[in-house]
Amino acid sequence: MKTTLTDLEHVAKALSIKVSYEDLKASKGGSCRVMEASRIIINKHLQNNDKINLLAKELGKFDLGGLDIPDNVRKKIARETEE
């Protein structure tokens, strides 16, 4: 089963991480903290597959223990984090 952006956005929501798609000129995006809130900002001009890869990589920086995540999504996050 293929991992979708929606699958990864559900993981982010479970972690209380806001995901947004912005017009970033010189960056693919990444994660940051604004005040006490974690955010992942992704360049909206990226191809869908690149958005998925970036979101999975950024989610891999957070503690996913205790979350009920489908195996295919957990494996995608692990794969992108290793690269």
Beta strands, then each sheet from edge to edge (+ up, - down):
strand 1: 18-22
strand 2: 29-34
strand 3: 37-43
sheet 1: 1+ 3+ 2-
end
